[in-house]
């Protein structure tokens, strides 16, 4: 079955996570992605402390399934010529070098447009191609800091809190992929390519709109709420259950609160002036929280989750990532054999996060070993085929 980006080719000069995650999403939607690596390979190939996975680390697998790899020294004229031929036959060029580096290597936007006038050229960087911070180095945890993201988690008075996975890298990659899709659609209508400048900072601030926009409108920063939801209500908080696990309650609408009170046999809360209205519950947060805490201590987490969800009362048990993976439906994970892994068994990789029929995203092809597709790519270039 044809996927939506079948026939689109990406010359991918990116490395580590933000750029590769963008091309990863494009690949899962059917694009051909040619990963142009240095002879040392993408740094993520050997990422982590377990040397058994060198060359094919879990972090590398996460953003590179189904791609093709060719290792080229872009300072060598002969190998630079190979890269130019790849670009000339590509629809998209993706790069995440520091600003100015790709141009010094001979593949800046103006140079590439001479090879491919309608190219969609996407640059990913920490702080964008313009502006005072353009030359600042940036990785995920740095931009979590500079964007204000670290001051949104935790409670008031807590030290800054880093989100526990490289969220800036992945949200930046997703932003870049959306931008590329928009540019490809525009090209279909106009015949013109585009230059895309994606910064990790800008992508993060856009992603944080539910925190940033209230500040821009009111001039007031959001209060840090810890494990309480965006609404600030005690009925949208975290509670310990009888088995010492936790559930997250998400009761933010009045009909949900009424249903919760009745389901728990606590209709008295509906008559209590401290709890009868949302603003009253916020003003009496601790009292409402204490009442709920006592109730949730009477059952195990999985019982509460099943029972309340069945009653249309938002509730979820706190899970570890491994437990959460067991909830995935068949379209959510890709299963594949990857050569060279220590146990030699098939592994699973997340799909794009949505289903679509026809054109279901996904691939059964594993990530490439370094330079694995050199001969295939050189034969294709020599054939003159587009």
C-alpha positions as a Markdown table, in Angstrom:
| # | Residue | x | y | z |
|---|---|---|---|---|
| 1 | Unk | 0.0 | 0.0 | 0.0 |
| 2 | Unk | 1.4 | 3.4 | -1.0 |
| 3 | Unk | 2.4 | 5.7 | 1.9 |
| 4 | Unk | 1.8 | 9.5 | 1.8 |
| 5 | Unk | 5.4 | 10.4 | 1.2 |
| 6 | Unk | 6.3 | 7.6 | -1.2 |
| 7 | Unk | 8.5 | 9.0 | -4.0 |
| 8 | Unk | 9.9 | 11.8 | -1.8 |
| 9 | Unk | 13.7 | 11.6 | -1.1 |
| 10 | Unk | 15.5 | 13.2 | 1.8 |
| 11 | Unk | 19.2 | 13.9 | 1.8 |
| 12 | Unk | 19.8 | 13.8 | 5.5 |
| 13 | Unk | 23.0 | 15.5 | 6.7 |
| 14 | Unk | 21.7 | 15.6 | 10.3 |
| 15 | Unk | 23.0 | 13.7 | 13.4 |
| 16 | Unk | 22.3 | 12.9 | 17.0 |
| 17 | Unk | 18.5 | 13.5 | 17.7 |
| 18 | Unk | 16.6 | 16.6 | 16.6 |
| 19 | Unk | 17.4 | 16.4 | 12.9 |
| 20 | Unk | 17.3 | 12.6 | 12.6 |
| 21 | Unk | 14.0 | 12.5 | 14.4 |
| 22 | Unk | 12.5 | 14.8 | 11.8 |
| 23 | Unk | 13.7 | 12.5 | 8.9 |
| 24 | Unk | 12.6 | 9.5 | 11.0 |
| 25 | Unk | 9.0 | 10.7 | 10.9 |
| 26 | Unk | 9.3 | 11.4 | 7.2 |
| 27 | Unk | 10.7 | 7.9 | 6.6 |
| 28 | Unk | 7.9 | 6.3 | 8.5 |
| 29 | Unk | 5.4 | 8.1 | 6.3 |
| 30 | Unk | 7.1 | 6.7 | 3.2 |
| 31 | Unk | 10.0 | 9.0 | 2.2 |
| 32 | Unk | 13.3 | 7.5 | 1.2 |
| 33 | Unk | 16.0 | 8.9 | 3.6 |
| 34 | Unk | 19.6 | 8.8 | 2.6 |
| 35 | Unk | 21.7 | 9.4 | 5.8 |
| 36 | Unk | 25.0 | 11.1 | 4.9 |
| 37 | Unk | 27.3 | 10.4 | 7.8 |
| 38 | Unk | 31.0 | 11.1 | 8.5 |
| 39 | Unk | 33.3 | 8.1 | 8.3 |
| 40 | Unk | 33.2 | 8.1 | 12.1 |
| 41 | Unk | 29.4 | 7.8 | 11.9 |
| 42 | Unk | 26.6 | 9.6 | 13.7 |
| 43 | Unk | 27.6 | 10.2 | 17.4 |
| 44 | Unk | 24.4 | 8.5 | 18.5 |
| 45 | Unk | 25.6 | 5.1 | 17.1 |
| 46 | Unk | 27.8 | 4.7 | 20.2 |
| 47 | Unk | 25.6 | 6.6 | 22.7 |
| 48 | Unk | 25.3 | 5.3 | 26.2 |
| 49 | Unk | 27.4 | 3.3 | 28.7 |
| 50 | Unk | 26.8 | -0.2 | 27.3 |
| 51 | Unk | 29.5 | -0.9 | 24.8 |
| 52 | Unk | 27.8 | -4.0 | 23.5 |
| 53 | Unk | 25.5 | -1.7 | 21.5 |
| 54 | Unk | 28.2 | 0.3 | 19.9 |
| 55 | Unk | 27.3 | 1.0 | 16.3 |
| 56 | Unk | 23.6 | 0.4 | 16.9 |
| 57 | Unk | 22.8 | 2.0 | 20.3 |
| 58 | Unk | 19.1 | 2.2 | 21.4 |
| 59 | Unk | 19.2 | 6.0 | 21.0 |
| 60 | Unk | 20.3 | 5.6 | 17.4 |
| 61 | Unk | 17.7 | 2.9 | 16.7 |
| 62 | Unk | 15.0 | 5.3 | 18.0 |
| 63 | Unk | 15.4 | 7.8 | 15.2 |
| 64 | Unk | 16.9 | 5.9 | 12.2 |
| 65 | Unk | 14.8 | 2.9 | 11.2 |
| 66 | Unk | 14.5 | 2.3 | 7.5 |
| 67 | Unk | 17.1 | 4.8 | 6.4 |
| 68 | Unk | 20.0 | 4.2 | 4.1 |
| 69 | Unk | 23.6 | 5.1 | 5.1 |
| 70 | Unk | 26.5 | 6.4 | 3.2 |
| 71 | Unk | 29.7 | 7.6 | 4.9 |
| 72 | Unk | 31.3 | 10.6 | 3.1 |
| 73 | Unk | 34.1 | 13.1 | 4.0 |
| 74 | Unk | 32.5 | 16.4 | 2.9 |
| 75 | Unk | 35.9 | 18.0 | 2.8 |
| 76 | Unk | 37.1 | 15.5 | 0.2 |
| 77 | Unk | 36.3 | 16.8 | -3.4 |
| 78 | Unk | 35.5 | 13.3 | -4.7 |
| 79 | Unk | 33.2 | 12.5 | -1.8 |
| 80 | Unk | 31.7 | 15.9 | -1.9 |
| 81 | Unk | 30.7 | 15.3 | -5.5 |
| 82 | Unk | 28.9 | 12.1 | -4.5 |
| 83 | Unk | 26.9 | 14.2 | -1.9 |
| 84 | Unk | 26.1 | 16.8 | -4.6 |
| 85 | Unk | 24.7 | 14.1 | -6.8 |
| 86 | Unk | 22.5 | 12.8 | -4.0 |
| 87 | Unk | 21.2 | 16.3 | -3.2 |
| 88 | Unk | 20.5 | 16.9 | -6.9 |
| 89 | Unk | 18.1 | 13.9 | -6.9 |
| 90 | Unk | 16.5 | 14.8 | -3.6 |
| 91 | Unk | 13.4 | 16.7 | -2.7 |
| 92 | Unk | 14.5 | 17.7 | 0.8 |
| 93 | Unk | 17.8 | 18.5 | 2.4 |
| 94 | Unk | 17.9 | 18.3 | 6.2 |
| 95 | Unk | 20.8 | 19.5 | 8.3 |
| 96 | Unk | 21.6 | 20.4 | 11.9 |
| 97 | Unk | 25.1 | 21.6 | 11.9 |
| 98 | Unk | 26.0 | 24.8 | 13.8 |
| 99 | Unk | 24.9 | 27.9 | 11.7 |
| 100 | Unk | 27.3 | 28.5 | 8.8 |
| 101 | Unk | 28.9 | 25.0 | 8.8 |
| 102 | Unk | 26.8 | 23.5 | 6.0 |
| 103 | Unk | 27.6 | 26.5 | 3.8 |
| 104 | Unk | 31.3 | 26.1 | 4.5 |
| 105 | Unk | 31.1 | 22.5 | 3.4 |
| 106 | Unk | 29.6 | 23.6 | 0.1 |
| 107 | Unk | 26.0 | 22.8 | 0.8 |
| 108 | Unk | 24.4 | 26.1 | 1.8 |
| 109 | Unk | 20.9 | 27.0 | 0.6 |
| 110 | Unk | 22.1 | 29.1 | -2.3 |
| 111 | Unk | 24.6 | 26.5 | -3.5 |
| 112 | Unk | 22.0 | 23.7 | -3.3 |
| 113 | Unk | 19.4 | 25.7 | -5.2 |
| 114 | Unk | 21.8 | 25.7 | -8.1 |
| 115 | Unk | 21.7 | 21.9 | -8.0 |
| 116 | Unk | 18.0 | 21.6 | -7.3 |
| 117 | Unk | 16.0 | 24.8 | -7.7 |
| 118 | Unk | 12.9 | 23.5 | -6.0 |
| 119 | Unk | 14.6 | 21.9 | -3.0 |
| 120 | Unk | 13.0 | 22.1 | 0.4 |
| 121 | Unk | 16.0 | 23.0 | 2.6 |
| 122 | Unk | 15.5 | 22.6 | 6.4 |
| 123 | Unk | 18.1 | 23.8 | 8.9 |
| 124 | Unk | 17.8 | 22.8 | 12.6 |
| 125 | Unk | 19.8 | 24.5 | 15.2 |
| 126 | Unk | 19.8 | 25.6 | 18.8 |
| 127 | Unk | 18.9 | 29.2 | 18.4 |
| 128 | Unk | 18.2 | 29.7 | 14.7 |
| 129 | Unk | 20.3 | 31.0 | 11.8 |
| 130 | Unk | 19.9 | 34.7 | 12.8 |
| 131 | Unk | 20.1 | 36.6 | 16.0 |
| 132 | Unk | 22.6 | 37.1 | 18.8 |
| 133 | Unk | 22.5 | 33.5 | 20.1 |
| 134 | Unk | 23.0 | 31.8 | 16.7 |
| 135 | Unk | 26.5 | 30.6 | 17.6 |
| 136 | Unk | 25.7 | 29.4 | 21.0 |
| 137 | Unk | 26.0 | 25.6 | 21.4 |
| 138 | Unk | 22.9 | 23.8 | 22.4 |
| 139 | Unk | 21.7 | 20.4 | 23.3 |
| 140 | Unk | 18.4 | 19.2 | 24.8 |
| 141 | Unk | 19.0 | 20.0 | 28.5 |
| 142 | Unk | 20.5 | 23.4 | 27.7 |
| 143 | Unk | 17.3 | 24.5 | 25.8 |
| 144 | Unk | 15.1 | 23.0 | 28.5 |
| 145 | Unk | 16.9 | 25.5 | 30.7 |
| 146 | Unk | 17.0 | 28.6 | 28.4 |
| 147 | Unk | 13.4 | 28.2 | 27.3 |
| 148 | Unk | 12.0 | 28.3 | 30.8 |
| 149 | Unk | 10.8 | 24.7 | 30.5 |
| 150 | Unk | 12.7 | 23.6 | 33.7 |
| 151 | Unk | 10.7 | 26.2 | 35.7 |
| 152 | Unk | 7.3 | 24.7 | 34.7 |
| 153 | Unk | 7.7 | 21.3 | 36.4 |
| 154 | Unk | 7.9 | 20.8 | 40.2 |
| 155 | Unk | 6.2 | 22.9 | 42.8 |
| 156 | Unk | 6.6 | 26.5 | 43.9 |
| 157 | Unk | 10.0 | 26.8 | 45.7 |
| 158 | Unk | 11.5 | 23.7 | 44.2 |
| 159 | Unk | 14.7 | 23.8 | 42.2 |
| 160 | Unk | 14.5 | 23.6 | 38.4 |
| 161 | Unk | 13.3 | 20.2 | 37.2 |
| 162 | Unk | 14.5 | 18.7 | 33.9 |
| 163 | Unk | 11.9 | 16.7 | 32.0 |
| 164 | Unk | 13.3 | 13.1 | 32.1 |
| 165 | Unk | 13.7 | 12.5 | 28.4 |
| 166 | Unk | 15.1 | 14.6 | 25.5 |
| 167 | Unk | 11.7 | 16.3 | 24.9 |
| 168 | Unk | 13.3 | 19.4 | 23.2 |
| 169 | Unk | 15.1 | 17.2 | 20.7 |
| 170 | Unk | 12.0 | 15.2 | 19.8 |
| 171 | Unk | 9.6 | 18.2 | 19.7 |
| 172 | Unk | 12.1 | 20.1 | 17.5 |
| 173 | Unk | 12.3 | 17.1 | 15.2 |
| 174 | Unk | 8.5 | 16.9 | 15.0 |
| 175 | Unk | 8.3 | 20.6 | 14.3 |
| 176 | Unk | 10.8 | 20.3 | 11.5 |
| 177 | Unk | 8.9 | 17.4 | 10.0 |
| 178 | Unk | 5.7 | 19.4 | 10.0 |
| 179 | Unk | 7.5 | 22.3 | 8.4 |
| 180 | Unk | 8.9 | 20.1 | 5.7 |
| 181 | Unk | 5.4 | 18.6 | 5.0 |
| 182 | Unk | 4.0 | 22.1 | 4.7 |
| 183 | Unk | 6.8 | 23.1 | 2.3 |
| 184 | Unk | 6.3 | 20.0 | 0.1 |
| 185 | Unk | 2.6 | 20.8 | -0.1 |
| 186 | Unk | 3.3 | 24.4 | -1.0 |
| 187 | Unk | 5.7 | 23.2 | -3.7 |
| 188 | Unk | 3.0 | 21.0 | -5.2 |
| 189 | Unk | 0.9 | 24.2 | -5.6 |
| 190 | Unk | 3.6 | 26.7 | -6.6 |
| 191 | Unk | 6.5 | 24.7 | -8.0 |
| 192 | Unk | 8.8 | 26.6 | -5.6 |
| 193 | Unk | 11.0 | 25.1 | -2.9 |
| 194 | Unk | 11.5 | 26.7 | 0.5 |
| 195 | Unk | 14.1 | 27.4 | 3.1 |
| 196 | Unk | 13.1 | 26.4 | 6.7 |
| 197 | Unk | 14.8 | 27.7 | 9.8 |
| 198 | Unk | 13.9 | 25.6 | 12.9 |
| 199 | Unk | 15.4 | 26.5 | 16.2 |
| 200 | Unk | 15.2 | 24.3 | 19.3 |
| 201 | Unk | 14.3 | 27.4 | 21.3 |
| 202 | Unk | 11.5 | 28.6 | 19.0 |
| 203 | Unk | 10.1 | 25.1 | 18.7 |
| 204 | Unk | 10.1 | 24.7 | 22.5 |
| 205 | Unk | 8.4 | 28.1 | 23.1 |
| 206 | Unk | 5.7 | 27.2 | 20.5 |
| 207 | Unk | 5.3 | 23.8 | 22.2 |
| 208 | Unk | 4.9 | 25.6 | 25.6 |
| 209 | Unk | 2.0 | 27.8 | 24.3 |
| 210 | Unk | -0.3 | 26.8 | 27.2 |
| 211 | Unk | 2.3 | 28.3 | 29.6 |
| 212 | Unk | 3.7 | 31.1 | 27.4 |
| 213 | Unk | 0.5 | 32.6 | 26.1 |
| 214 | Unk | -1.0 | 33.2 | 29.6 |
| 215 | Unk | 2.2 | 35.1 | 30.4 |
| 216 | Unk | 2.1 | 37.2 | 27.2 |
| 217 | Unk | -1.6 | 38.1 | 27.9 |
| 218 | Unk | -1.4 | 38.7 | 31.6 |
| 219 | Unk | 2.2 | 39.4 | 32.4 |
| 220 | Unk | 2.0 | 36.8 | 35.1 |
| 221 | Unk | 3.9 | 33.5 | 35.1 |
| 222 | Unk | 2.0 | 30.3 | 35.7 |
| 223 | Unk | 2.2 | 29.0 | 39.2 |
| 224 | Unk | 4.3 | 25.8 | 39.5 |
| 225 | Unk | 1.8 | 23.1 | 40.4 |
| 226 | Unk | 3.8 | 20.0 | 40.9 |
| 227 | Unk | 1.7 | 16.9 | 40.1 |
| 228 | Unk | -1.5 | 19.0 | 39.9 |
| 229 | Unk | -3.0 | 19.5 | 36.5 |
| 230 | Unk | -3.1 | 22.8 | 34.5 |
| 231 | Unk | -6.5 | 23.6 | 36.0 |
| 232 | Unk | -5.1 | 24.0 | 39.5 |
| 233 | Unk | -7.9 | 21.9 | 40.9 |
| 234 | Unk | -7.4 | 19.4 | 43.7 |
| 235 | Unk | -9.5 | 17.0 | 41.7 |
| 236 | Unk | -6.8 | 17.0 | 39.0 |
| 237 | Unk | -3.9 | 15.7 | 41.2 |
| 238 | Unk | -1.9 | 12.7 | 42.2 |
| 239 | Unk | -3.0 | 10.3 | 44.9 |
| 240 | Unk | -1.5 | 7.3 | 46.7 |
| 241 | Unk | -3.6 | 4.2 | 46.7 |
| 242 | Unk | -3.9 | 1.2 | 49.0 |
| 243 | Unk | -1.1 | -0.7 | 47.2 |
| 244 | Unk | 1.3 | 2.3 | 47.5 |
| 245 | Unk | 1.0 | 3.0 | 43.8 |
| 246 | Unk | -0.4 | 6.3 | 42.4 |
| 247 | Unk | -3.3 | 7.4 | 40.3 |
| 248 | Unk | -3.7 | 10.7 | 38.5 |
| 249 | Unk | -7.2 | 12.1 | 38.7 |
| 250 | Unk | -8.3 | 14.5 | 36.0 |
| 251 | Unk | -11.7 | 15.9 | 37.1 |
| 252 | Unk | -11.9 | 19.4 | 35.7 |
| 253 | Unk | -15.5 | 19.8 | 34.5 |
| 254 | Unk | -18.5 | 20.2 | 36.7 |
| 255 | Unk | -20.3 | 17.2 | 35.4 |
| 256 | Unk | -17.2 | 15.1 | 36.1 |
| 257 | Unk | -17.1 | 16.4 | 39.7 |
| 258 | Unk | -20.7 | 15.6 | 40.2 |
| 259 | Unk | -20.2 | 12.1 | 38.8 |
| 260 | Unk | -17.1 | 11.6 | 41.0 |
| 261 | Unk | -19.0 | 12.7 | 44.2 |
| 262 | Unk | -21.8 | 10.3 | 43.4 |
| 263 | Unk | -19.6 | 7.4 | 42.4 |
| 264 | Unk | -17.6 | 7.7 | 45.7 |
| 265 | Unk | -20.7 | 8.1 | 47.8 |
| 266 | Unk | -19.6 | 11.6 | 48.8 |
| 267 | Unk | -22.6 | 13.7 | 47.7 |
| 268 | Unk | -22.0 | 15.9 | 50.8 |
| 269 | Unk | -19.2 | 17.6 | 48.8 |
| 270 | Unk | -21.8 | 19.0 | 46.5 |
| 271 | Unk | -23.4 | 20.8 | 49.4 |
| 272 | Unk | -20.2 | 21.9 | 51.1 |
| 273 | Unk | -19.5 | 25.5 | 50.3 |
| 274 | Unk | -15.8 | 24.8 | 50.4 |
| 275 | Unk | -16.1 | 22.4 | 47.5 |
| 276 | Unk | -19.3 | 23.2 | 45.6 |
| 277 | Unk | -17.7 | 25.4 | 43.0 |
| 278 | Unk | -14.3 | 25.3 | 41.1 |
| 279 | Unk | -12.9 | 28.5 | 42.7 |
| 280 | Unk | -14.0 | 27.3 | 46.1 |
| 281 | Unk | -12.1 | 24.0 | 45.5 |
| 282 | Unk | -9.0 | 25.9 | 44.5 |
| 283 | Unk | -9.3 | 28.2 | 47.6 |
| 284 | Unk | -9.7 | 25.1 | 49.8 |
| 285 | Unk | -7.2 | 22.9 | 47.9 |
| 286 | Unk | -5.7 | 21.2 | 50.9 |
| 287 | Unk | -9.1 | 20.3 | 52.5 |
| 288 | Unk | -10.4 | 18.8 | 49.2 |
| 289 | Unk | -7.2 | 17.0 | 48.6 |
| 290 | Unk | -7.2 | 15.5 | 52.1 |
| 291 | Unk | -10.8 | 14.2 | 51.6 |
| 292 | Unk | -9.9 | 12.6 | 48.3 |
| 293 | Unk | -6.6 | 11.2 | 49.7 |
| 294 | Unk | -8.6 | 9.2 | 52.4 |
| 295 | Unk | -10.9 | 7.7 | 49.8 |
| 296 | Unk | -8.2 | 6.7 | 47.4 |
| 297 | Unk | -6.3 | 4.9 | 50.1 |
| 298 | Unk | -9.1 | 2.3 | 50.3 |
| 299 | Unk | -8.5 | 0.6 | 46.9 |
| 300 | Unk | -5.6 | -0.5 | 44.7 |
| 301 | Unk | -4.6 | 1.7 | 41.8 |
| 302 | Unk | -5.6 | -0.7 | 39.1 |
| 303 | Unk | -9.1 | -1.0 | 40.6 |
| 304 | Unk | -9.6 | 2.8 | 40.7 |
| 305 | Unk | -8.4 | 3.2 | 37.1 |
| 306 | Unk | -10.7 | 0.5 | 35.8 |
| 307 | Unk | -13.7 | 1.6 | 37.9 |
| 308 | Unk | -13.5 | 5.3 | 37.4 |
| 309 | Unk | -12.6 | 5.1 | 33.7 |
| 310 | Unk | -15.7 | 2.9 | 33.1 |
| 311 | Unk | -17.7 | 5.6 | 34.8 |
| 312 | Unk | -16.3 | 8.3 | 32.4 |
| 313 | Unk | -14.3 | 9.9 | 35.3 |
| 314 | Unk | -10.8 | 10.7 | 34.0 |
| 315 | Unk | -8.3 | 8.7 | 35.9 |
| 316 | Unk | -5.0 | 6.9 | 35.1 |
| 317 | Unk | -2.6 | 4.7 | 37.1 |
| 318 | Unk | 1.0 | 5.9 | 37.1 |
| 319 | Unk | 3.1 | 3.4 | 35.1 |
| 320 | Unk | 6.7 | 2.9 | 34.3 |
| 321 | Unk | 7.6 | 3.2 | 30.6 |
| 322 | Unk | 7.8 | -0.6 | 30.3 |
| 323 | Unk | 4.3 | -1.0 | 31.7 |
| 324 | Unk | 2.9 | 1.7 | 29.4 |
| 325 | Unk | 4.3 | -0.2 | 26.4 |
| 326 | Unk | 2.0 | -3.1 | 27.2 |
| 327 | Unk | -1.0 | -0.8 | 26.5 |
| 328 | Unk | 0.1 | -0.1 | 22.9 |
| 329 | Unk | -2.2 | -1.2 | 20.2 |
| 330 | Unk | -0.8 | -3.1 | 17.1 |
| 331 | Unk | -0.2 | 0.0 | 15.1 |
| 332 | Unk | 1.8 | 1.7 | 17.8 |
| 333 | Unk | 4.9 | -0.4 | 17.7 |
| 334 | Unk | 7.1 | -1.6 | 14.8 |
| 335 | Unk | 8.8 | -5.0 | 15.2 |
| 336 | Unk | 12.0 | -5.7 | 13.4 |
| 337 | Unk | 15.2 | -7.8 | 13.4 |
| 338 | Unk | 18.3 | -5.7 | 13.8 |
| 339 | Unk | 21.7 | -7.3 | 13.0 |
| 340 | Unk | 24.4 | -7.1 | 15.5 |
| 341 | Unk | 22.4 | -6.6 | 18.7 |
| 342 | Unk | 23.8 | -8.6 | 21.7 |
| 343 | Unk | 20.8 | -10.8 | 22.2 |
| 344 | Unk | 20.0 | -11.2 | 18.5 |
| 345 | Unk | 16.3 | -10.9 | 19.1 |
| 346 | Unk | 13.7 | -8.8 | 17.4 |
| 347 | Unk | 13.1 | -5.4 | 18.9 |
| 348 | Unk | 10.2 | -3.0 | 18.9 |
| 349 | Unk | 10.4 | 0.7 | 17.9 |
| 350 | Unk | 7.5 | 3.3 | 18.3 |
| 351 | Unk | 5.7 | 4.2 | 15.2 |
| 352 | Unk | 4.7 | 7.8 | 14.4 |
| 353 | Unk | 1.9 | 8.1 | 17.0 |
| 354 | Unk | -1.1 | 8.0 | 14.7 |
| 355 | Unk | -2.9 | 5.6 | 12.4 |
| 356 | Unk | -4.0 | 6.4 | 8.9 |
| 357 | Unk | -5.9 | 4.4 | 6.3 |
| 358 | Unk | -4.9 | 4.1 | 3.5 |
| 359 | Unk | -1.2 | 4.9 | 3.8 |
| 360 | Unk | -0.5 | 3.5 | 7.3 |
| 361 | Unk | 2.9 | 4.9 | 8.4 |
| 362 | Unk | 5.7 | 2.5 | 9.4 |
| 363 | Unk | 8.5 | 0.3 | 8.1 |
| 364 | Unk | 9.8 | -3.2 | 8.6 |
| 365 | Unk | 13.4 | -2.1 | 7.7 |
| 366 | Unk | 15.9 | -1.8 | 10.5 |
| 367 | Unk | 18.4 | 1.1 | 11.0 |
| 368 | Unk | 21.4 | 1.0 | 8.6 |
| 369 | Unk | 24.9 | 0.0 | 9.7 |
| 370 | Unk | 27.4 | 2.7 | 9.0 |
| 371 | Unk | 28.0 | 3.0 | 5.2 |
| 372 | Unk | 25.8 | 0.0 | 4.6 |
| 373 | Unk | 24.2 | 1.3 | 1.5 |
| 374 | Unk | 27.3 | 2.8 | -0.2 |
| 375 | Unk | 27.4 | 0.4 | -3.2 |
| 376 | Unk | 23.6 | 0.6 | -3.7 |
| 377 | Unk | 23.7 | 4.4 | -3.7 |
| 378 | Unk | 26.7 | 4.6 | -6.0 |
| 379 | Unk | 25.1 | 2.2 | -8.5 |
| 380 | Unk | 22.0 | 4.3 | -8.4 |
| 381 | Unk | 23.9 | 7.5 | -9.0 |
| 382 | Unk | 25.8 | 5.9 | -11.9 |
| 383 | Unk | 22.7 | 4.7 | -13.5 |
| 384 | Unk | 21.4 | 8.3 | -13.9 |
| 385 | Unk | 18.0 | 7.3 | -12.6 |
| 386 | Unk | 16.1 | 9.9 | -10.7 |
